[in-house]
């Protein structure tokens, strides 16, 4: 495992130590490792911090770096017992099988409770444990160079962490709420068998969460981007609550980008989540997005923007635990801006909410924040009291790293308080030595001195506010420019769409006109054809009539000629008959 590179330092040594110890107890060793690394940048060689980071390396399976930190913690104090204990856990020639044996040394498991907590994932864990017994398989490597054994152990470790996380009486509010929402919304009808798409989505979201928790943000980000692309290509009926799921995936991508140090990209991803949540009126998603946007701003040092974002989230906080965390982070940002009065106000709010919730760890964190604000306000007596309260809380939760950090801060606050008392005493003695300055006059001088200090502080606050206002104005201007640019692009896109629409209308109109012209031409051709056919018909009728008349006149003429012939023939016959009769008569006369 490669060494973790420290990010831009944000916070103080005690706060980073406390945060790292809290994350380590919750099983988030990668994030805890980052906190301890940043703390060592502020206070190099601190033996307690080195031991704490060594434990994180060991939990993550990096025995080499764990051994280095354990040895480094012994350089200035050879008798440091915690370092010796760590070295006993880490012999130089520690073999992989021994490491596997150490990883398997777990407390007795409550199988029934574990099954209830993991649900469907219990079968996955059993399957991974079964694979771990295959010696040939665990010695093989993946394409990315990881051994299958490391991959399986990482999965089992994630599921164990998940079980421990859900067993806590009051786990972090955000993840529990998001998980419940996903389970309720993705499969709306539990009696009906979920579709393949829904099962794929649920499994993919579990994989994304597992990859991020097990310290593989690159894989988590790629997986989330792939699922996002797939879901966008699906119809709404196939993916219930599609928009809500898309926003959730943008949130997962943003969290992975934070772990990868890509703060600009992470900010855009979480803003996309916020935009989708507001468009679809999803209060829980809006709260989640504001939470993450504030985190990004705080990580990149834009504390005023983080404050504005988190203050917008305050009305959405549902539990005392959520308010505790929120007030603490806002107070921490004010402290980073050297606005100690506001930091103190939010620190006290955080402490009050933590006491209402009964959460000792957050009482510890809030007490440290209040004490640090009081140190900045030079109220050393109150700061000492709150550091002592924080130390008691650290002892209650057995947080050794926090105890050491608070002891150092308490020692510094005591020194400042003692120095303040000495200066005050010397001032009083110097006035009394003159003999003519009354106690009343001394109090007036002290009051004037305090007033001048308060005025100086007020002037500093005003200057700081003015700087913040300028920064906010610049941010607003940048946002407006981006908005204007977006609007311009939207306008250009609309114009293009209008032009395309007009062009399509023109083409359709042209096609319509051409069709009408063709239809008209066809109709005209048909009319001409019909007219021509009519004329031809009339001509044929006339010709027929004429032919008929000619035929009739010819027939009549023939009939007349025939009649005349017949009459002539009859006349000739009669004449011949008469001639014959005459001849016969003559012959008869001659005979007689």
C-alpha positions in Angstrom: 0.0 0.0 0.0 1.4 3.4 -1.0 2.0 6.1 1.6 -0.9 8.5 2.0 0.0 12.0 0.8 -1.1 14.8 3.2 -3.6 17.3 1.8 -3.6 21.0 2.4 -3.5 21.3 6.2 -6.8 22.4 7.6 -7.3 22.3 11.4 -5.1 22.1 14.5 -3.1 19.3 15.9 -5.5 18.4 18.7 -8.6 18.6 16.4 -6.9 16.4 13.8 -5.8 13.9 16.5 -9.4 13.7 17.9 -10.9 13.4 14.5 -8.4 10.6 13.5 -9.1 8.7 16.6 -12.9 8.9 16.1 -12.6 7.7 12.5 -10.3 4.9 13.5 -12.8 3.6 16.1 -15.5 3.7 13.5 -13.5 1.5 11.2 -12.7 4.3 8.6 -8.9 3.7 8.8 -8.0 5.3 5.5 -9.6 8.6 6.5 -8.1 8.3 10.0 -4.7 7.7 8.4 -5.0 11.0 6.5 -5.9 12.9 9.7 -2.8 11.5 11.6 -0.6 12.3 8.6 -1.8 15.9 8.6 -1.4 16.1 12.3 2.3 15.0 12.0 2.9 17.8 9.5 1.9 20.2 12.3 3.8 18.5 15.1 6.6 16.3 13.6 7.7 13.2 15.5 4.8 13.2 18.1 5.1 9.7 19.5 1.4 9.3 20.3 0.4 10.3 16.8 3.0 8.0 15.3 1.6 5.0 17.3 -1.9 5.9 16.3 -0.9 6.0 12.6 1.0 2.7 13.0 -2.3 1.1 14.2 -4.1 2.4 11.1 -1.4 1.0 8.8 -1.7 -2.3 10.6 -5.5 -2.4 10.2 -5.1 -1.6 6.5 -2.6 -4.5 6.1 0.5 -2.3 5.5 2.8 -3.9 7.9 6.0 -2.2 6.5 4.8 1.4 7.2 3.3 0.3 10.5 6.7 -0.9 11.6 8.3 2.3 10.4 6.0 4.4 12.5 6.4 2.2 15.5 10.2 2.5 15.3 10.0 6.3 14.7 8.0 6.7 17.9 10.8 5.2 19.9 13.5 7.5 18.6 13.0 10.2 21.3 11.7 7.9 24.0 13.2 4.4 24.0 11.0 3.4 27.0 7.6 4.3 25.4 5.5 1.3 26.2 2.9 1.7 23.5 5.6 1.7 20.8 7.1 -1.5 22.2 3.7 -3.2 22.2 3.2 -2.2 18.6 6.6 -3.6 17.6 5.7 -6.9 19.3 2.7 -7.1 17.0 4.9 -6.4 14.0 8.0 -8.7 13.8 10.2 -7.8 10.8 9.9 -11.2 9.2 6.1 -11.3 9.5 4.8 -13.7 6.8 1.6 -13.3 4.9 0.1 -16.4 6.5 0.8 -14.9 9.9 -0.9 -11.7 8.8 -3.8 -13.7 7.6 -3.9 -15.4 11.0 -3.8 -12.0 12.8 -6.7 -10.7 10.6 -8.7 -13.8 11.5 -8.3 -13.3 15.2 -11.8 -11.8 15.9 -14.1 -11.9 18.9 -16.9 -14.5 19.0 -19.4 -13.7 16.4 -23.2 -13.5 17.0 -24.3 -15.2 13.8 -27.9 -14.4 14.2 -27.4 -10.7 14.8 -24.8 -10.5 12.0 -27.3 -12.1 9.6 -30.0 -9.6 10.6 -27.7 -6.7 10.2 -26.2 -7.7 6.9 -29.4 -9.0 5.4 -28.7 -10.2 1.8 -25.0 -9.4 2.2 -24.6 -12.2 4.8 -24.6 -14.8 2.0 -21.8 -12.7 0.2 -19.7 -12.7 3.3 -20.1 -16.5 3.8 -19.1 -16.9 0.1 -16.0 -14.8 0.6 -15.0 -16.7 3.7 -15.4 -19.9 1.7 -13.1 -18.6 -1.1 -10.5 -17.7 1.5 -10.0 -21.4 2.1 -8.9 -22.0 -1.5 -5.1 -21.7 -1.3 -4.6 -21.8 -5.1 -7.1 -19.1 -5.7 -5.9 -16.6 -3.0 -2.3 -16.8 -4.4 -3.4 -15.6 -7.9 -3.3 -11.9 -8.9 -5.9 -9.7 -10.6 -5.2 -7.5 -13.7 -4.6 -4.5 -11.5 -1.7 -6.4 -9.7 -3.7 -7.0 -6.4 -3.7 -10.5 -5.0 -7.1 -12.2 -4.8 -6.4 -12.8 -1.1 -6.1 -9.0 -0.5 -9.3 -8.4 -2.5 -11.2 -11.0 -0.5 -9.9 -9.8 2.9 -10.8 -6.3 1.9 -14.4 -7.4 1.1 -14.7 -9.3 4.4 -13.2 -6.3 6.3 -15.8 -4.0 4.7 -18.7 -6.3 5.7 -17.3 -6.6 9.3 -16.9 -2.8 9.5 -20.5 -2.5 8.2 -21.8 -4.8 10.9 -19.9 -3.0 13.6 -21.2 0.3 12.2 -24.8 -0.7 12.3 -24.4 -2.2 15.8 -23.7 1.3 17.2 -26.5 2.7 19.2 -26.3 6.1 17.3 -24.5 5.7 14.0 -23.7 8.7 11.7 -27.1 10.1 10.7 -26.4 10.6 7.0 -25.4 7.1 5.9 -28.2 5.4 7.8 -30.8 7.7 6.3 -29.5 7.3 2.8 -29.3 3.5 3.1 -32.9 3.4 4.4 -34.1 5.7 1.6 -32.4 3.5 -1.0 -33.9 0.4 0.4 -37.4 1.9 0.5 -37.5 3.6 -2.8 -35.7 1.1 -5.1 -38.0 -1.8 -4.4 -41.4 -0.2 -3.7 -43.4 -3.5 -3.5 -41.7 -6.0 -1.4 -44.2 -8.7 -2.1 -43.4 -8.5 -5.8 -40.1 -10.0 -7.0 -37.8 -7.1 -8.0 -36.8 -6.8 -11.6 -33.3 -7.6 -12.9 -32.7 -3.9 -13.3 -33.6 -3.1 -9.7 -31.4 -6.0 -8.4 -28.5 -4.8 -10.6 -28.9 -1.2 -9.2 -29.0 -2.4 -5.6 -25.9 -4.6 -6.1 -24.0 -1.9 -7.9 -24.7 0.7 -5.1 -23.4 -1.8 -2.6 -20.3 -2.3 -4.7 -19.8 1.5 -5.0 -20.1 1.9 -1.2 -17.8 -1.1 -0.5 -15.1 0.2 -2.8 -15.1 3.7 -1.3 -15.1 2.3 2.3 -12.3 -0.1 1.6 -10.0 2.6 0.4 -10.5 2.3 -3.4 -12.0 5.7 -4.5 -10.9 5.3 -8.1 -12.8 2.0 -8.5 -15.8 3.5 -6.7 -15.8 6.5 -9.0 -15.6 4.5 -12.2 -18.3 2.1 -11.0 -20.6 5.0 -10.1 -20.0 6.7 -13.5 -20.7 3.5 -15.3 -24.0 2.9 -13.4 -25.0 6.6 -13.9 -24.5 6.2 -17.7 -26.5 3.0 -17.7 -29.4 4.5 -15.7 -29.6 7.6 -17.8 -30.1 5.3 -20.8 -33.0 3.4 -19.1 -36.7 4.4 -19.3 -38.3 5.8 -16.2 -40.6 2.8 -15.9 -37.6 0.5 -15.7 -35.9 2.5 -12.9 -38.2 3.6 -10.0 -37.2 7.0 -8.6 -34.8 7.5 -11.5 -34.0 11.2 -10.7 -33.4 10.5 -7.0 -31.0 7.7 -7.9 -29.1 9.8 -10.4 -28.6 12.4 -7.7 -27.4 9.7 -5.3 -24.9 8.5 -7.8 -23.6 12.1 -8.3 -23.1 12.2 -4.5 -21.2 8.9 -4.6 -19.0 10.2 -7.4 -18.3 13.4 -5.5 -17.3 11.5 -2.3 -14.9 9.4 -4.3 -13.5 12.5 -5.9 -12.9 14.0 -2.5 -10.9 11.0 -1.4 -8.9 11.2 -4.7 -8.1 14.9 -4.0 -10.1 16.1 -7.0 -11.9 18.9 -5.1 -13.0 20.9 -8.1 -14.7 17.9 -9.7 -16.2 16.9 -6.4 -17.7 20.3 -5.9 -19.4 20.1 -9.3 -20.7 16.6 -8.6 -22.3 17.6 -5.3 -23.8 20.7 -6.9 -25.4 18.5 -9.6 -26.8 16.4 -6.7 -28.2 19.6 -5.1 -29.7 20.8 -8.4 -31.5 17.5 -9.0 -32.7 17.3 -5.4 -34.2 20.9 -5.6 -35.8 20.2 -9.0 -37.5 17.1 -7.6 -38.2 18.4 -4.2 -36.2 15.9 -2.2 -35.5 17.4 1.3 -33.2 14.6 2.5 -31.2 14.7 -0.7 -30.9 18.5 -0.4 -29.6 18.1 3.1 -27.1 15.5 2.0 -25.8 17.7 -0.9 -25.4 20.8 1.3 -23.5 18.6 3.8 -21.1 17.5 1.1 -20.7 20.9 -0.6 -19.8 22.4 2.8 -17.2 19.6 3.3 -15.5 20.3 0.0 -15.4 24.1 0.7 -13.8 23.4 4.1 -11.3 21.0 2.6 -10.1 23.6 0.1 -9.9 26.4 2.7 -13.0 28.3 1.5 -14.3 28.5 5.1 -16.8 31.3 4.6 -18.5 29.4 1.7 -18.6 26.3 3.9 -20.2 28.3 6.6 -22.9 29.8 4.3 -23.6 26.3 2.9 -23.9 24.6 6.3 -26.0 27.4 7.8 -28.5 26.8 4.9 -28.6 23.2 6.1 -29.3 24.0 9.8 -33.2 24.1 9.5 -33.0 20.7 7.8 -31.2 19.0 10.7 -33.5 16.5 12.3 -31.6 15.1 15.3 -29.4 16.5 18.1 -26.5 14.4 16.8 -26.8 16.0 13.4 -27.0 19.4 14.9 -23.9 18.6 17.0 -21.8 17.8 14.0 -23.1 20.7 12.0 -22.6 23.4 14.7 -19.1 21.9 15.4 -18.0 22.2 11.7 -19.4 25.8 11.4 -17.6 26.8 14.6 -14.4 25.2 13.4 -14.6 27.2 10.1 -15.2 30.5 12.1 -12.1 29.6 14.1 -10.0 29.1 11.0 -11.2 32.6 9.9 -10.0 34.0 13.2 -13.5 34.9 14.1 -13.2 33.4 17.6 -16.5 35.0 19.0 -18.6 33.3 16.3 -16.6 30.1 16.7 -17.2 30.1 20.5 -21.0 30.6 19.9 -21.3 27.6 17.6 -19.0 25.5 19.8 -21.3 26.1 22.7 -24.3 25.2 20.5 -22.5 22.0 19.5 -21.8 21.1 23.1 -25.4 21.7 24.1 -26.7 19.4 21.3 -24.1 16.7 22.2 -25.2 16.8 25.9 -28.9 16.5 24.8 -27.9 13.5 22.6 -25.7 12.0 25.4 -22.9 11.4 23.0 -19.6 11.6 25.0 -17.3 11.7 21.9 -19.0 14.8 20.5 -19.0 16.4 23.9 -15.3 15.9 23.8 -15.0 17.4 20.3 -17.2 20.4 21.2 -15.4 21.0 24.5 -12.1 21.2 22.6 -13.6 23.6 20.1 -14.9 25.9 22.8 -11.6 25.9 24.6 -9.6 26.7 21.5 -12.0 29.7 20.8 -11.5 30.9 24.3 -7.7 30.7 23.9 -8.0 32.9 20.8 -10.2 35.3 22.8 -7.5 35.3 25.5 -10.0 33.9 28.1 -7.4 31.5 29.4 -9.1 30.7 32.6 -12.3 29.5 30.8 -10.2 27.7 28.2 -8.3 25.7 31.0 -11.7 24.7 32.5 -13.0 23.4 29.2 -9.8 21.6 28.3 -10.0 19.8 31.6 -13.6 18.8 30.8 -12.5 17.6 27.4 -9.7 15.6 29.1 -12.3 13.9 31.3 -14.4 13.0 28.3 -11.3 11.6 26.5 -10.6 9.3 29.5 -14.2 8.1 29.5 -14.0 6.9 25.9 -10.4 5.7 26.3 -9.1 7.9 23.5 -5.3 8.0 24.3 -4.4 10.1 21.3 -7.0 12.8 22.2 -5.8 12.7 25.8 -2.2 13.5 24.8 -3.3 16.3 22.4 -5.5 17.9 25.1 -2.8 17.6 27.7 -0.4 19.5 25.4 -3.1 22.2 24.6 -4.0 22.4 28.3 -0.4 22.9 29.2 -0.1 25.8 26.7 -3.3 27.4 28.0 -2.1 27.1 31.6 1.2 28.8 30.7 -0.7 31.6 28.9 -3.0 32.0 31.9 -0.1 32.1 34.3 1.7 34.6 32.1 -1.4 36.8 32.0 -1.7 36.7 35.8 2.0 37.7 36.1 1.5 40.6 33.8 -1.6 41.7 35.6 0.2 41.5 39.0 3.2 43.4 37.7 0.9 46.1 36.4 -0.9 46.4 39.7 2.4 46.4 41.7 3.8 49.2 39.4 0.7 51.3 40.0 0.8 50.7 43.8 4.5 51.7 43.9 3.6 55.2 42.8 1.3 55.5 45.8 -1.0 58.1 44.3 -3.0 55.9 42.0 -6.2 54.7 43.6 -7.8 51.3 43.1 -10.7 53.2 41.3 -8.3 54.9 38.9 -6.5 51.5 38.3 -9.8 49.9 37.4 -10.6 52.8 35.0 -7.2 52.3 33.3 -7.8 48.6 33.1 -11.2 49.1 31.6 -9.9 51.6 29.1 -7.1 49.1 28.2 -9.7 46.3 27.8 -11.9 48.6 25.7 -8.9 49.4 23.4 -8.2 45.7 23.0 -11.9 45.1 22.2 -11.9 47.9 19.7 -8.8 46.4 18.1 -10.4 43.1 17.9 -13.6 44.6 16.6 -11.6 46.4 13.9 -9.9 43.1 13.0 -13.3 41.4 12.8 -14.6 44.2 10.6 -11.6 43.9 8.3 -12.0 40.2 8.2 -15.7 40.6 7.4 -14.9 43.1 4.7 -12.4 40.6 3.2 -15.0 37.9 3.4 -17.6 40.2 1.8 -15.1 40.9 -1.1 -14.5 37.2 -1.4 -18.2 36.5 -1.4 -18.7 39.2 -4.0 -16.0 37.8 -6.2 -17.6 34.4 -5.8 -21.0 35.8 -6.7 -19.5 37.5 -9.7 -17.9 34.3 -10.8 -21.2 32.5 -10.2 -23.1 35.2 -12.2 -20.5 34.9 -15.0 -20.9 31.2 -15.1 -24.7 31.6 -15.0 -24.5 34.2 -17.8 -22.3 31.9 -19.8 -24.7 29.0 -19.2 -27.6 31.3 -20.2 -25.8 32.3 -23.4 -25.2 28.7 -24.3 -28.8 27.9 -23.5 -29.9 30.8 -25.7 -27.6 29.7 -28.5 -29.0 26.2 -28.2 -32.6 27.5 -28.2 -31.8 29.7 -31.3 -30.3 26.7 -33.0 -33.3 24.7 -32.1 -35.6 27.5 -33.4 -33.6 27.7 -36.7 -33.8 23.9 -37.0 -37.5 24.1 -36.4 -38.0 26.8 -38.9 -35.9 24.9 -41.5 -37.9 21.8 -40.9 -41.1 23.9 -41.3 -39.9 25.4 -44.5 -38.9 22.0 -45.8 -42.3 20.6 -44.9 -44.1 23.6 -46.5 -42.0 23.2 -49.6 -42.9 19.5 -49.7 -46.5 20.4 -49.2 -46.5 22.9 -52.0 -44.7 20.6 -54.4 -47.3 17.9 -53.5 -50.1 20.3 -54.2 -48.6 21.4 -57.5 -48.1 17.9 -58.6 -51.7 17.2 -57.5 -53.0 20.2 -59.5 -51.0 19.2 -62.5 -52.4 15.7 -62.3 -55.9 17.1 -62.0 -55.4 19.4 -64.9 -54.0 16.6 -67.0 -57.0 14.4 -66.1 -59.4 17.2 -67.0 -57.6 17.7 -70.4 -57.7 14.0 -70.9 -61.4 13.9 -70.0 -62.1 16.9 -72.3 -60.2 15.2 -75.1 -62.0 12.0 -74.6 -65.3 13.9 -74.7 -64.5 15.6 -77.9 -63.4 12.4 -79.4 -66.6 10.8 -78.3 -68.7 13.6 -79.8 -66.7 13.3 -83.1 -67.2 9.6 -83.1 -70.9 10.1 -82.5 -71.2 12.6 -85.3 -69.2 10.3 -87.6 -71.4 7.4 -86.6 -74.5 9.5 -87.3 -73.2 10.5 -90.7 -72.2 7.0 -91.5 -75.7 5.8 -90.5 -77.3 8.5 -92.7 -75.1 7.5 -95.6 -75.9 3.9 -95.1 -79.6 4.6 -94.8 -79.5 6.8 -98.0 -77.5 4.1 -99.8 -79.9 1.4 -98.7 -82.9 3.5 -99.7 -81.3 4.2 -103.1 -80.5 0.5 -103.6 -84.0 -0.3 -102.5 -85.4 2.2 -105.0 -83.2 0.9 -107.7 -84.2 -2.7 -106.9 -87.8 -1.7 -107.0 -87.4 0.0 -110.3 -85.6 -3.0 -111.6 -88.2 -5.3 -110.4 -90.9 -3.1 -111.9 -89.0 -3.0 -115.2 -88.5 -6.7 -115.2 -92.2 -7.2 -114.5 -93.1 -4.9 -117.3 -90.7 -6.8 -119.6 -92.2 -10.1 -118.6 -95.7 -8.8 -119.2 -94.7 -7.5 -122.6 -93.0 -10.8 -123.4 -96.1 -12.6 -122.2 -98.3 -10.4 -124.3 -95.9 -11.0 -127.3 -96.1 -14.8 -126.7 -99.8 -14.6 -126.4 -100.0 -12.6 -129.6 -97.6 -15.1 -131.3 -99.8 -18.0 -130.1 -102.8 -16.2 -131.3 -101.3 -15.7 -134.7 -100.2 -19.3 -134.8 -103.6 -20.5 -133.8 -105.1 -18.3 -136.5 -102.7 -19.7 -139.1 -103.6 -23.2 -138.0 -107.3 -22.6 -138.3 
